[in-house]
Amino acid sequence: MGEENVPSSIVQFAQLDKLLNLGRANSLWPMTFGLACCAIEMMCTGGSRFDISRFGAEVFRPSPRQSDVMIVAGTINKKLELAIKTLYDQMPEPKWVIAMGNCAISGGPFKVACNYNVVEGADKLFPVDVYIPGCPPRPEALLEGIMTLEEKITGKRRWPRVHPG
Amino acid sequence: MLEKTLVALVELFPEPASAAAPAGEGTQEAPLREAGVVATGFAKHGSHLDVLCRPDQVVAVAQIMDREGYFLEAISGVDWLDMQQFEILYDYNRLGGEHCRVLVRTRVPRREPVVPTVSHVFPAADWHERETFDFYGVQFQDHPNLIRILLPEDADFHPLRKDFKP
């Protein structure tokens, strides 16, 4: 049996799928899920200086039923675990999750031996698509995370990646 | 204001040499403070007055503070493991007029930490006492709703005790 090279689905799109994904990527509606300090940076990103509206994501939906992406911005406590799982389940497909900040990635500064109440990372509860490290990440980092998610959805990056040096 | 409060509070402590709290188990390394009111330097201690009272005097102190126009800022706990006591701290503050902050402390034995609630005088104490119960296990008598507030309701540990291991 010969080897078959199956291209990954990121490359093989039918034209309609391509159009749909372009539309989805350029109008990601986030769900307001600011839990802690990262929420402040998320609010700054929504403000006029950093402007998340350039990416079509200025409508933060209060209801999970109307949102595409859940930006988990902040610490998840064990008391909130059931609520956040319910909210994730209530989001309709296609849905994505951005883990913003160190607490959502891995428990952050609370990942110590005597941790008693913090869930160590959003990916312990549901699949995460993009991780944005930082404590808190700058608004530019959140925008970079949104661009990375767009790249994951469409296969193409909106603006070229800037390499330092 | 300071003097007025001091005078009002000192009424509660008629005998100058009364014991501070029910005798704690364990050795007393530092000399136990006498019950009563002490004027402390604000810049160093963060409060103008420091009151050490018995657990059953807590409500009377709260009523005096309410009468003098103070509000309750916070209720917190301290675990003195070597003395086998919990200390409950009440922060009172005053807006308008002369600034005066009062810290009220009381000690209870660690095996049976029971304090009357002040939430009938200051409704704000409701949640602060729930938090102190949640993290130290201090029981507040006659509290309207003494259940956990920050940890999950079915948690069975008190994390801020010094002998807590997760």
Chai-1 contact restraints between the chains, C-beta under 6 A:
chainA,res_idxA,chainB,res_idxB,connection_type,confidence,min_distance_angstrom,max_distance_angstrom,comment,restraint_id
A,K78,B,P152,contact,1.0,0.0,6.0,A-B,restraint_1
A,K79,B,P152,contact,1.0,0.0,6.0,A-B,restraint_2
A,C114,B,P166,contact,1.0,0.0,6.0,A-B,restraint_3
A,Y116,B,P159,contact,1.0,0.0,6.0,A-B,restraint_4
A,Y116,B,P166,contact,1.0,0.0,6.0,A-B,restraint_5
